[in-house]
C-alpha cells in the first residue's frame, strides 16, 4: 500500500488477547518528518509499529518549508539508511557568516573548524519527507495509516487503547506504547494533561524562497538586527531560503507589500553580495514561540519533536531537536525490548526523558539568549555581544565549541549516529 493511499478498510491484525493482548508494540501519531524518523529508526527491531497521519498533504508541504539539517541529524539519517536517498536533493553549506547588523566584523564558521567537507545541509520539507515515506513503506513491520484521526485514548496498566477514526468508521487499537509526534498543539499531549511552560515572542517570522543573480557559493548567513535575526540558507539550483524575524506588526506589513516593494525591503537585509533577487512563490508568516513540556513521558506515552518543545528559529534548531528525540527514543525502547523489559513502563521511558529534556532545554535557553541579546539596542548589551563576536572571531577553541554546540555534537550521541 502506498504511503499516501487512502486507507478506508484498515483493520488491525486479529491477535488473540490470550496470546499478546495488544495489536502493535508502538503506535506513533503524526506522520511528519519526526514521526517517520522514529518509525524508520525502529527498522532493526522486531517491534511492530503503526504510524497514524491525519492529513494526506501537510501544511509544511503546501508552504514549501525548508530546514537547516545539522551534522548530527545527517549522521542519524545515515545510520538509519535513508541519507543516500536524501543527499542528492539537498544543498550543502561549507561556510556560515555571522554578523551583527551593520557592524563590520564578520565571524566565519568554516569546514576547517571541524575538519569536515561541509558544516551542514539545507533541505526542503519534501526532500526529507518523501525518502522517509519510501523507506518506511519498505519496512515490513511498519503499517502506515493515512488519512486517519485519533479521537480518544485510554491508558491502562499494561496497554494503551487508541480509538482511530478512518472515514466514517472508528476502530480501537491496543498498543504497549503511544508516541505523540503530532505537533506543537499536540492533541495527544493535551488529552494526557501534560502542561507546558513558555511564551510567545514579540516577533513573527517571514519565510520565502528567492533566486539571486550571483551564486550563493554554498554559504549560509545569520545576520542579527535589532528587530530580529535574518537568515539566508542556500538551496539547490542557486536558490535561497530566507527566514526574516521582525516584530509582529512589521512582519505583517512586510508580507502585505507587493513583490517589488518586498524585494526592495528584502535587499536592505539581504545585502548586495549575490546581486539582484528574484522572488519565488509566496511568502508566509508565522508567530515565534518557546515551549517546553513539563514532562516528556507518562506510563504508556512519550512525546517527541514539536509535541514536546518549540524554540526560536535562530540557528535552525527545531527540526534537528526532533530528529534527535526520535533517535534517542528508538534507542531506549529497543534496548529495553532486547532486555525483556516493558517498553511502555514509566521507568523505561524516564531514560528517554532524562536524556532529551535537559539537552533540549539547554538549546531552547541558548536560542532565547541569542535572540534577546541581539534583538535590542541597549548599549551595554551591544558592547558585550560585540565583544563576544570578537572572541568567536579570534579564539578558535571558543568558535569550534560554539559550532559543535549548534550542530548537535556536544550532547549525548545516539547509537544510530555512530554507525
LODO-932484 format. One record per residue (C-alpha): x, z, y; chain; residue number from 1. Coordinates in Angstrom, 2 decimals. Layout:
c1;c3;c2;chaine;num
X;Z;Y;A;NUM
...
# end
This chain:
c1;c3;c2;chaine;num
0.00;0.00;0.00;A;1
1.42;-0.96;3.38;A;2
2.08;1.91;5.73;A;3
-0.37;0.71;8.34;A;4
-3.07;-0.26;5.88;A;5
-6.49;1.38;6.26;A;6
-6.91;3.98;3.55;A;7
-10.64;4.50;3.16;A;8
-10.63;5.04;-0.60;A;9
-7.89;7.62;-0.83;A;10
-8.27;10.44;-3.30;A;11
-5.55;12.86;-4.39;A;12
-4.25;12.87;-7.95;A;13
-6.56;14.65;-10.35;A;14
-4.32;17.54;-11.31;A;15
-5.73;20.41;-13.30;A;16
-5.83;23.70;-11.45;A;17
-4.64;25.39;-14.60;A;18
-1.61;23.11;-14.61;A;19
-0.42;23.35;-10.98;A;20
-3.23;24.41;-8.68;A;21
-2.26;22.00;-5.88;A;22
-2.16;18.27;-5.13;A;23
1.09;17.97;-3.13;A;24
4.12;20.14;-2.59;A;25
4.30;19.21;1.12;A;26
1.67;17.83;3.49;A;27
3.07;16.52;6.79;A;28
0.61;16.00;9.64;A;29
1.98;13.42;12.10;A;30
3.46;10.07;11.13;A;31
5.71;9.63;14.15;A;32
9.49;9.47;14.02;A;33
9.98;13.18;13.28;A;34
7.31;13.32;10.57;A;35
8.68;10.17;8.94;A;36
12.24;11.53;9.13;A;37
11.15;14.66;7.27;A;38
9.38;12.65;4.57;A;39
12.42;10.38;4.23;A;40
14.80;13.35;4.12;A;41
12.92;14.68;1.07;A;42
13.62;11.49;-0.88;A;43
16.25;13.14;-3.09;A;44
13.94;15.93;-4.19;A;45
11.20;15.87;-6.79;A;46
8.75;17.29;-4.26;A;47
5.53;15.31;-3.82;A;48
4.76;14.57;-0.17;A;49
1.60;13.49;1.65;A;50
2.10;12.11;5.17;A;51
-1.05;12.02;7.34;A;52
-1.27;10.00;10.56;A;53
-4.39;9.74;12.72;A;54
-3.61;6.51;14.61;A;55
-2.54;3.10;13.39;A;56
-0.80;2.42;16.73;A;57
0.81;5.31;18.60;A;58
0.90;5.81;22.35;A;59
4.70;5.63;22.20;A;60
4.50;2.13;20.71;A;61
2.00;0.85;23.29;A;62
4.14;2.24;26.12;A;63
7.35;0.88;24.63;A;64
9.04;4.28;24.68;A;65
12.83;4.36;24.25;A;66
15.23;7.19;23.45;A;67
18.84;8.20;23.54;A;68
19.87;8.71;19.92;A;69
22.69;11.21;19.72;A;70
25.57;11.17;17.29;A;71
24.17;13.93;15.06;A;72
20.82;12.14;14.81;A;73
22.63;8.96;13.77;A;74
24.54;10.88;11.09;A;75
21.28;12.39;9.78;A;76
19.59;8.98;9.59;A;77
22.71;7.59;7.94;A;78
22.63;10.41;5.39;A;79
19.01;9.61;4.61;A;80
19.94;5.96;4.05;A;81
17.91;4.28;6.79;A;82
20.52;3.89;9.54;A;83
21.74;0.48;8.37;A;84
18.24;-0.92;9.00;A;85
18.06;0.68;12.45;A;86
21.51;-0.14;13.82;A;87
21.15;-3.94;14.30;A;88
18.18;-3.48;16.66;A;89
19.51;-0.79;18.99;A;90
22.23;-0.53;21.64;A;91
25.45;1.44;21.56;A;92
26.99;3.02;24.61;A;93
30.71;3.67;24.99;A;94
30.64;5.48;28.30;A;95
28.43;7.89;30.25;A;96
28.87;8.11;34.02;A;97
27.61;11.31;35.63;A;98
27.22;11.58;39.41;A;99
25.64;13.92;41.96;A;100
23.59;11.82;44.37;A;101
25.76;10.01;46.87;A;102
28.71;12.35;46.26;A;103
31.65;10.09;45.46;A;104
33.06;11.92;42.43;A;105
32.20;10.43;39.02;A;106
32.50;12.26;35.70;A;107
33.21;9.79;32.90;A;108
32.50;10.68;29.28;A;109
34.35;8.13;27.12;A;110
34.91;7.34;23.47;A;111
38.44;8.69;23.77;A;112
36.93;12.14;24.34;A;113
35.59;12.12;20.77;A;114
37.82;9.55;19.10;A;115
34.76;7.57;18.01;A;116
33.80;3.88;18.53;A;117
30.74;4.93;20.58;A;118
29.24;8.01;22.20;A;119
25.66;7.36;21.19;A;120
22.83;4.87;20.96;A;121
19.61;3.84;22.71;A;122
16.62;2.77;20.65;A;123
13.12;1.62;21.43;A;124
10.39;3.51;19.59;A;125
9.51;0.66;17.25;A;126
13.17;0.10;16.34;A;127
13.20;3.59;14.83;A;128
9.62;3.75;13.60;A;129
9.45;0.51;11.60;A;130
12.57;1.09;9.41;A;131
11.47;4.67;8.72;A;132
8.00;3.45;7.73;A;133
9.50;0.83;5.42;A;134
11.86;3.39;3.91;A;135
9.10;5.91;3.26;A;136
6.89;3.19;1.80;A;137
9.52;2.70;-0.90;A;138
9.76;6.40;-1.74;A;139
7.66;6.81;-4.90;A;140
6.97;10.50;-4.29;A;141
5.54;9.93;-0.75;A;142
1.90;9.00;-0.10;A;143
1.13;7.72;3.41;A;144
-2.42;8.14;4.69;A;145
-3.42;6.34;7.91;A;146
-5.75;6.50;9.71;A;147
-6.88;9.97;8.72;A;148
-7.59;13.15;10.66;A;149
-7.10;16.78;9.68;A;150
-10.31;18.60;10.57;A;151
-9.71;22.04;9.04;A;152
-7.03;24.14;7.40;A;153
-7.19;27.34;5.40;A;154
-4.15;29.37;4.46;A;155
-4.19;31.32;1.21;A;156
-1.54;33.37;-0.50;A;157
-0.49;30.64;-2.92;A;158
-1.65;27.39;-1.23;A;159
-2.92;25.87;1.99;A;160
-6.03;23.69;1.89;A;161
-6.31;20.79;4.30;A;162
-9.62;19.05;4.98;A;163
-8.92;15.42;5.82;A;164
-11.45;13.03;7.33;A;165
-10.98;9.45;6.13;A;166
-13.57;7.15;7.63;A;167
-16.88;8.91;7.09;A;168
-15.64;10.96;4.14;A;169
-13.88;14.33;4.08;A;170
-11.54;15.35;1.27;A;171
-9.80;18.64;0.61;A;172
-6.10;18.54;-0.20;A;173
-4.23;21.52;-1.65;A;174
-0.55;21.99;-0.87;A;175
2.22;24.53;-1.12;A;176
3.36;23.81;2.46;A;177
1.81;22.26;5.57;A;178
4.15;20.86;8.25;A;179
2.90;20.19;11.78;A;180
4.63;17.17;13.31;A;181
1.60;16.36;15.44;A;182
2.99;16.54;18.97;A;183
3.15;18.93;21.90;A;184
-0.60;19.62;21.87;A;185
-0.47;20.20;18.11;A;186
-3.98;20.97;16.80;A;187
-2.36;22.46;13.68;A;188
-0.31;24.90;15.78;A;189
-3.28;25.84;17.93;A;190
-5.59;26.36;14.95;A;191
-2.98;28.65;13.38;A;192
-2.97;30.80;16.54;A;193
0.72;30.30;17.32;A;194
1.33;30.98;21.01;A;195
3.80;29.16;23.22;A;196
5.82;30.01;26.31;A;197
6.95;27.66;29.04;A;198
5.86;25.87;32.17;A;199
5.10;22.51;33.68;A;200
7.74;21.33;36.14;A;201
7.05;20.24;39.71;A;202
8.30;16.84;38.59;A;203
6.98;13.80;36.77;A;204
8.93;11.08;35.01;A;205
8.63;7.35;35.64;A;206
9.81;5.15;32.78;A;207
10.24;1.37;32.83;A;208
12.32;-1.49;31.45;A;209
14.46;-3.62;33.73;A;210
16.80;-6.55;33.22;A;211
19.83;-6.53;35.53;A;212
21.58;-9.63;36.77;A;213
25.01;-8.45;35.57;A;214
25.97;-6.97;32.16;A;215
25.32;-3.26;31.64;A;216
28.60;-3.06;29.67;A;217
27.15;-0.52;27.22;A;218
27.30;2.20;29.86;A;219
24.73;4.97;30.32;A;220
24.24;6.61;33.70;A;221
22.92;10.04;34.63;A;222
22.51;10.42;38.38;A;223
21.32;13.67;39.88;A;224
19.31;13.51;43.09;A;225
17.65;16.38;44.99;A;226
14.28;15.01;43.83;A;227
15.35;14.98;40.17;A;228
17.60;13.27;37.60;A;229
17.72;9.49;37.28;A;230
18.96;7.95;34.02;A;231
19.86;4.37;33.10;A;232
20.03;3.67;29.37;A;233
21.45;0.37;28.04;A;234
19.38;-1.64;25.54;A;235
19.92;-4.86;23.57;A;236
19.61;-8.23;25.35;A;237
21.11;-6.73;28.51;A;238
18.01;-4.70;29.27;A;239
17.94;-1.14;30.57;A;240
15.50;1.72;30.31;A;241
15.16;3.81;33.45;A;242
13.98;7.42;33.40;A;243
13.26;8.41;37.01;A;244
12.31;12.02;37.71;A;245
10.61;12.86;41.01;A;246
8.06;15.35;42.41;A;247
4.52;14.56;41.24;A;248
3.19;13.01;44.44;A;249
6.31;10.92;44.95;A;250
6.23;9.70;41.34;A;251
2.57;8.68;41.64;A;252
3.25;6.93;44.94;A;253
6.17;5.01;43.44;A;254
4.05;3.88;40.50;A;255
1.33;2.65;42.84;A;256
3.73;0.27;44.64;A;257
3.65;-3.43;43.83;A;258
6.56;-4.79;41.79;A;259
8.59;-5.99;44.78;A;260
8.24;-2.66;46.60;A;261
9.01;-0.69;43.45;A;262
12.16;-2.71;42.78;A;263
13.30;-2.13;46.36;A;264
12.97;1.64;45.89;A;265
14.47;1.46;42.43;A;266
17.53;-0.35;43.78;A;267
18.32;2.62;46.02;A;268
18.57;4.85;42.94;A;269
19.96;2.28;40.52;A;270
22.84;1.07;42.68;A;271
24.34;-2.39;43.04;A;272
26.75;-2.33;40.08;A;273
24.53;-4.60;37.96;A;274
23.24;-6.89;40.68;A;275
19.61;-7.90;41.15;A;276
16.99;-6.23;38.94;A;277
14.00;-7.76;37.18;A;278
11.11;-5.50;36.16;A;279
9.97;-5.99;32.55;A;280
6.45;-4.89;31.67;A;281
4.52;-1.94;33.03;A;282
5.68;1.37;34.47;A;283
4.41;4.65;33.09;A;284
4.44;8.16;34.49;A;285
4.14;11.48;32.66;A;286
4.46;15.11;33.65;A;287
7.52;17.05;32.58;A;288
7.24;20.40;30.82;A;289
9.25;23.02;28.95;A;290
7.67;24.70;25.94;A;291
8.89;26.88;23.12;A;292
6.64;28.17;20.35;A;293
6.77;31.91;19.77;A;294
7.39;31.19;16.12;A;295
8.10;28.07;14.11;A;296
6.66;29.31;10.81;A;297
3.83;31.23;9.21;A;298
3.12;31.58;5.50;A;299
2.50;28.00;4.23;A;300
3.12;26.48;7.69;A;301
6.14;25.08;9.58;A;302
6.36;23.38;12.98;A;303
8.79;20.56;13.77;A;304
9.55;18.41;16.81;A;305
7.24;18.50;19.81;A;306
4.80;20.73;17.93;A;307
7.48;23.43;18.17;A;308
9.17;22.70;21.52;A;309
9.39;20.43;24.57;A;310
12.20;20.13;27.11;A;311
13.09;18.36;30.33;A;312
14.13;14.73;29.66;A;313
17.53;15.19;31.30;A;314
20.18;14.44;28.70;A;315
17.69;12.79;26.33;A;316
17.37;15.81;24.07;A;317
13.71;15.79;22.97;A;318
13.58;13.41;20.01;A;319
17.04;14.47;18.85;A;320
15.96;18.10;18.55;A;321
13.02;16.96;16.42;A;322
15.23;14.92;14.09;A;323
17.46;17.98;13.63;A;324
14.37;20.08;12.88;A;325
13.32;17.63;10.18;A;326
16.78;17.60;8.56;A;327
17.02;21.40;8.65;A;328
13.55;21.97;7.17;A;329
14.16;19.39;4.44;A;330
17.41;21.15;3.52;A;331
15.83;24.60;3.46;A;332
12.86;23.70;1.29;A;333
14.91;21.53;-1.10;A;334
17.43;24.33;-1.59;A;335
14.62;26.83;-2.19;A;336
12.86;24.49;-4.62;A;337
16.04;23.93;-6.61;A;338
16.46;27.71;-6.84;A;339
12.93;28.09;-8.19;A;340
11.59;29.68;-5.00;A;341
8.17;29.07;-3.46;A;342
8.77;26.65;-0.57;A;343
5.74;27.95;1.35;A;344
6.65;31.64;1.31;A;345
7.48;33.16;4.66;A;346
10.90;34.42;3.57;A;347
11.83;30.84;2.65;A;348
10.51;29.34;5.87;A;349
12.19;32.02;8.01;A;350
15.54;30.44;7.10;A;351
14.42;27.29;8.88;A;352
13.12;29.22;11.87;A;353
16.30;31.28;12.27;A;354
18.36;28.08;12.10;A;355
16.43;25.96;14.56;A;356
14.59;28.23;17.00;A;357
17.69;29.69;18.65;A;358
19.53;26.37;18.77;A;359
16.54;24.67;20.37;A;360
16.12;27.49;22.87;A;361
19.75;27.08;23.93;A;362
19.23;23.37;24.63;A;363
15.91;23.99;26.39;A;364
17.63;26.53;28.63;A;365
20.55;24.22;29.28;A;366
18.35;21.27;30.32;A;367
16.32;23.57;32.56;A;368
19.50;24.87;34.20;A;369
20.77;21.33;34.77;A;370
17.53;20.23;36.41;A;371
17.24;23.28;38.66;A;372
20.92;23.26;39.61;A;373
20.95;19.61;40.65;A;374
17.39;19.19;41.98;A;375
17.92;21.03;45.23;A;376
19.96;21.04;48.46;A;377
20.78;24.76;48.70;A;378
24.36;24.75;49.97;A;379
25.89;27.46;47.72;A;380
24.40;25.77;44.64;A;381
25.61;22.36;45.83;A;382
29.14;23.77;46.17;A;383
29.02;25.40;42.71;A;384
27.70;22.30;40.93;A;385
30.27;20.03;42.57;A;386
32.98;22.46;41.53;A;387
31.55;22.18;38.02;A;388
31.74;18.39;38.19;A;389
35.37;18.65;39.32;A;390
36.11;20.82;36.28;A;391
34.40;18.34;33.95;A;392
36.37;15.51;35.50;A;393
39.78;17.15;35.38;A;394
39.70;19.61;32.43;A;395
39.38;17.63;29.17;A;396
38.67;20.64;26.94;A;397
35.60;21.53;29.04;A;398
34.42;17.91;29.19;A;399
34.72;17.49;25.41;A;400
32.89;20.78;24.78;A;401
30.05;19.74;27.08;A;402
29.82;16.31;25.45;A;403
29.68;17.78;21.95;A;404
27.01;20.26;23.03;A;405
24.82;17.50;24.42;A;406
25.08;15.24;21.35;A;407
24.43;17.99;18.81;A;408
27.92;18.61;17.45;A;409
28.11;22.28;18.44;A;410
25.35;23.73;16.28;A;411
24.90;24.10;12.53;A;412
25.21;20.69;10.91;A;413
22.59;19.70;8.31;A;414
23.96;18.66;4.92;A;415
22.46;15.18;5.41;A;416
24.83;14.58;8.33;A;417
27.87;15.38;6.18;A;418
27.26;12.71;3.54;A;419
# end
